[in-house]
Amino acid sequence: MKEFLKTKKITYNLMSFTGFKSMLLLSYLLEAPHSYAEIRQYFMENEFIHESISIDTLRVYINSLERLGCEIVRGKKAEGSKYKLVKHPFELRITDEQVKSLIKVFKNLTKSIEVEDLLAITRFFEKISNGITNTDLKLSIKNISPLKKLDPEIIEALISACRKNDEITILYNSPSSGIKEIDILAEKLTISNNKVYLKGISPQYKGSITSLLVSRIVKPPVIKLTRTIKKNIEPLVIGCEIYDKNLPLKDNEKIISQNGETRLVEIISDNKFLTMQRILSMGSSCKVLYPEAFKNEIHSTLKKIKEKYVAEKI
């Protein structure tokens, strides 16, 4: 131990190299199947090893793991001849009840957590699911994150753009007009109704704050070298009556007056889209009073929703 603390290197004097490298190989194969070339490179880059291994030596480590109860197979040549860990005796045992608790905690976290932190937690849950053999439990854990179907490369690029408040160009698959380029001054990634949105100012949307579904962004954004979009947005002030006294209010919602169970609430927001979603989510528990233009937009949206359902019945 003294030698290791001094040199920070594993040597034959310290431990069984076969045992250590076998565990190292197990850890690598737990992540994903890998070819001999990838495994050799992995050992070369390891901070304690810095050595290549021959194919014969690799077989020794595989045999050692198989004696422990692992099953490792080599894939077809057409698929890269990758070594795959089929099973191992170190399964993470999680009960149905524990999975339900994990999902409940995770869903509560998504209501207040930053997307950057959510990405880290999602990767943590993916590691947990890799150690579970029960297919139903594995799917339950993998499917609880709003990021589950999103491209990590796009998410990471958007996180960076929002952190620096970059002006970016994105390729966006709009449901009404198809794929198009949108310039946007990136401000924040938000989560609403288990979906991730990019919030920012865009000239294509009359220079107002807009929210775009990240799932519709086709590829990582391109950062513009010259900034042309300026912030000149006046926040919306929306008055409404809320009839559910138990309905929790958000940080940008303030009670102006209260009469019995009816509360007069003002919502101050720079994002009309998310505010409309918030009001519509309250259903009959909320009635917009002012401004008139916003009230008419809510009325028009509700009318379209009603017409859609009536058309389906016919």
C-alpha positions in Angstrom: 0.0 0.0 0.0 2.9 2.4 0.8 4.3 1.7 -2.6 1.0 2.4 -4.3 0.5 5.7 -2.4 3.9 6.8 -3.3 4.0 5.9 -7.0 0.3 5.7 -7.9 1.1 2.7 -10.0 -0.1 -0.9 -9.8 2.9 -3.4 -9.9 3.3 -7.1 -9.6 4.5 -6.6 -6.0 1.2 -5.2 -5.0 -1.5 -7.5 -6.3 -2.5 -10.1 -8.8 -2.4 -8.4 -12.2 -4.7 -11.1 -13.6 -7.3 -10.3 -11.0 -7.1 -6.6 -11.4 -7.1 -6.6 -15.2 -10.0 -9.1 -15.2 -12.1 -6.7 -13.1 -11.0 -3.9 -15.3 -12.3 -5.8 -18.3 -15.5 -6.6 -16.6 -16.1 -2.9 -15.9 -15.4 -2.0 -19.5 -17.8 -4.7 -20.9 -20.5 -3.7 -18.5 -20.7 -0.4 -20.4 -21.1 -2.0 -23.9 -19.7 -4.7 -26.2 -16.1 -3.9 -27.4 -13.7 -5.2 -30.0 -10.2 -6.4 -29.1 -8.7 -3.2 -30.5 -10.9 -1.1 -28.3 -10.1 -3.2 -25.2 -6.4 -3.0 -26.0 -6.6 0.8 -26.3 -8.6 1.0 -23.1 -5.9 -0.8 -21.2 -3.2 1.4 -22.8 -5.1 4.6 -21.6 -5.8 3.3 -18.1 -4.0 5.5 -15.5 -2.6 2.5 -13.6 -1.8 0.1 -16.5 -0.4 1.9 -19.5 0.2 -1.4 -21.2 -1.1 -3.2 -24.3 -2.4 -6.8 -24.0 -2.2 -9.6 -26.5 -5.2 -11.6 -27.7 -3.9 -14.6 -25.7 -3.7 -12.5 -22.6 -7.3 -11.3 -23.2 -8.5 -14.9 -23.3 -6.9 -15.4 -19.9 -8.9 -12.6 -18.4 -12.1 -13.8 -20.1 -11.5 -17.3 -18.7 -11.0 -15.8 -15.2 -14.3 -13.9 -15.4 -16.1 -17.0 -16.7 -14.9 -19.0 -13.7 -16.7 -16.3 -11.6 -20.0 -17.0 -13.4 -19.8 -14.5 -16.3 -20.7 -15.4 -19.8 -18.8 -13.6 -22.5 -19.3 -14.2 -26.3 -17.6 -12.8 -29.3 -19.8 -11.3 -32.0 -19.8 -11.9 -35.8 -16.9 -10.5 -37.8 -19.4 -8.4 -39.9 -20.4 -6.7 -36.7 -16.9 -5.9 -35.6 -16.1 -9.1 -33.7 -17.0 -7.4 -30.4 -16.9 -9.1 -27.0 -20.3 -9.0 -25.3 -21.0 -9.6 -21.6 -24.2 -11.8 -21.7 -24.6 -12.3 -18.0 -22.7 -11.9 -14.7 -23.3 -12.8 -11.1 -23.3 -9.2 -9.9 -26.9 -8.3 -10.8 -28.3 -5.3 -9.0 -31.5 -6.5 -7.3 -34.3 -3.9 -7.2 -37.8 -4.8 -6.2 -41.0 -3.6 -7.9 -41.8 -1.4 -4.9 -38.3 0.1 -5.0 -38.6 0.9 -8.7 -41.9 2.7 -8.0 -40.2 4.8 -5.3 -37.3 5.6 -7.6 -39.7 6.7 -10.3 -41.8 8.8 -7.9 -38.7 10.6 -6.6 -37.4 11.1 -10.1 -40.7 12.7 -11.3 -40.7 15.1 -8.4 -37.1 16.1 -9.2 -38.0 16.9 -12.8 -40.4 19.7 -11.6 -37.5 21.8 -10.2 -34.2 20.4 -11.4 -32.0 22.1 -14.0 -31.7 20.2 -17.3 -27.9 19.9 -16.9 -28.4 18.1 -13.6 -31.2 16.0 -15.1 -28.8 14.8 -17.8 -26.3 13.6 -15.1 -29.1 11.9 -13.1 -30.4 10.3 -16.3 -27.0 8.8 -17.0 -26.9 7.5 -13.5 -30.2 5.8 -13.9 -29.0 4.3 -17.2 -26.0 2.8 -15.3 -28.5 1.3 -12.7 -30.6 -0.2 -15.5 -27.5 -1.8 -17.0 -27.1 -3.8 -13.9 -30.6 -5.2 -13.9 -31.6 -8.3 -15.8 -35.4 -8.0 -15.2 -36.6 -6.5 -18.5 -39.7 -4.9 -17.1 -37.8 -3.1 -14.3 -35.0 -2.1 -16.8 -37.6 -0.5 -19.1 -39.4 1.2 -16.2 -36.2 2.9 -15.0 -35.0 3.8 -18.6 -38.3 5.4 -19.5 -38.8 7.8 -16.6 -36.6 10.7 -17.8 -37.8 13.4 -20.1 -34.5 13.1 -21.9 -34.9 9.4 -22.7 -35.5 9.9 -26.5 -33.3 13.0 -27.0 -29.9 13.1 -28.6 -27.3 13.7 -25.7 -25.1 15.7 -28.2 -27.9 18.1 -28.9 -28.7 18.5 -25.2 -25.1 19.2 -24.2 -24.7 21.7 -27.0 -27.9 23.5 -26.0 -26.9 23.5 -22.3 -23.6 25.2 -23.3 -25.4 27.7 -25.5 -27.8 28.7 -22.7 -25.0 29.0 -20.2 -23.1 31.4 -22.5 -26.4 33.1 -23.8 -25.2 32.3 -27.3 -27.1 33.3 -30.5 -27.5 30.0 -32.4 -29.1 28.6 -35.5 -31.1 25.4 -35.2 -32.6 23.1 -37.7 -36.2 22.7 -36.5 -38.8 20.2 -37.7 -41.9 22.3 -37.3 -45.3 20.4 -37.3 -46.9 23.1 -39.5 -44.1 24.1 -41.9 -41.6 21.3 -41.9 -37.8 21.5 -41.5 -36.5 25.1 -41.3 -33.7 27.2 -39.8 -34.4 29.3 -36.8 -32.2 31.9 -35.2 -32.6 32.1 -31.5 -30.8 33.8 -28.5 -30.6 30.8 -26.2 -31.6 31.5 -22.6 -32.7 28.4 -20.8 -33.8 24.8 -21.2 -37.0 24.1 -19.3 -39.2 21.1 -18.6 -43.0 21.2 -18.9 -45.4 18.3 -19.1 -42.4 15.9 -19.2 -41.0 17.6 -22.3 -37.9 19.6 -22.8 -38.1 23.1 -24.3 -35.5 25.6 -25.5 -36.4 29.1 -24.3 -35.1 32.2 -26.1 -35.7 35.2 -28.3 -36.2 34.6 -32.0 -36.8 37.1 -34.9 -38.9 34.4 -36.6 -41.3 34.8 -33.8 -41.5 38.6 -33.9 -38.6 39.0 -31.6 -40.5 37.6 -28.6 -39.7 34.9 -26.1 -40.5 31.6 -27.6 -40.2 27.9 -26.5 -39.2 25.3 -29.0 -39.5 21.5 -28.4 -36.0 20.1 -28.2 -37.3 16.8 -29.6 -37.9 18.6 -32.9 -34.4 20.0 -33.2 -32.8 17.9 -35.9 -29.1 18.3 -35.1 -26.7 20.2 -32.7 -27.0 24.0 -33.1 -24.5 26.2 -34.9 -23.2 29.2 -32.9 -23.4 32.5 -34.7 -20.2 34.6 -34.5 -22.0 37.9 -34.6 -25.0 38.6 -32.3 -27.9 40.4 -33.9 -30.8 39.6 -31.6 -31.5 42.0 -28.8 -33.5 41.7 -25.6 -36.4 44.1 -25.6 -39.2 42.1 -24.3 -41.9 43.5 -22.1 -43.3 40.9 -19.7 -46.9 39.8 -19.9 -49.1 40.7 -17.0 -52.1 38.4 -17.0 -55.0 38.5 -14.5 -57.1 35.5 -13.8 -59.5 34.0 -11.3 -58.5 30.7 -9.8 -61.3 28.7 -8.1 -59.2 25.9 -6.6 -57.8 27.1 -3.3 -55.5 24.0 -3.0 -53.9 24.7 -6.4 -50.2 25.6 -5.7 -49.0 28.8 -7.3 -45.7 29.2 -9.2 -43.0 31.8 -8.3 -44.3 34.2 -11.0 -47.9 34.0 -9.8 -49.1 36.5 -7.1 -52.4 36.7 -5.2 -54.0 40.1 -5.6 -57.1 39.5 -3.7 -59.2 36.6 -2.3 -63.0 36.2 -1.9 -63.9 32.9 -0.3 -62.4 30.1 -2.4 -61.8 32.4 -5.4 -58.4 34.0 -5.8 -57.6 36.9 -8.1 -54.1 36.0 -9.3 -51.6 38.0 -11.5 -49.2 36.0 -13.7 -46.1 37.9 -14.8 -44.3 36.1 -17.6 -42.0 36.7 -20.6 -43.1 33.4 -22.3 -46.6 33.5 -23.7 -46.5 29.9 -24.9 -45.7 28.4 -21.5 -48.2 30.7 -19.8 -50.9 29.5 -22.1 -49.9 25.9 -21.3 -50.1 26.7 -17.6 -53.6 28.2 -17.8 -55.0 25.4 -20.0 -53.6 22.8 -17.6 -55.8 24.3 -14.9 -58.9 23.6 -16.9 -62.2 24.9 -15.4 -60.3 26.0 -12.2 -59.0 29.1 -14.0 -60.6 32.0 -15.9 -58.6 34.7 -17.7 -59.8 38.3 -17.0 -57.1 40.4 -18.8 -55.5 41.5 -21.0 -58.2 41.2 -23.6 -55.9 40.1 -26.4 -54.5 37.2 -24.3 -58.0 36.3 -23.2 -59.2 36.1 -26.8 -56.2 33.8 -27.6 -57.2 31.4 -24.8 -60.8 31.5 -26.0 -59.7 30.8 -29.6 -57.5 27.9 -28.5 -60.3 26.3 -26.4 -62.7 26.7 -29.4 -60.2 24.8 -31.7 -59.8 22.0 -29.1 -63.6 21.7 -28.8 -64.0 21.6 -32.6 -61.4 18.9 -32.9 -63.3 16.6 -30.5 -66.6 17.4 -32.1 -65.2 16.5 -35.5 -63.8 13.2 -34.2 -67.3 12.2 -32.9 -68.9 12.9 -36.3 
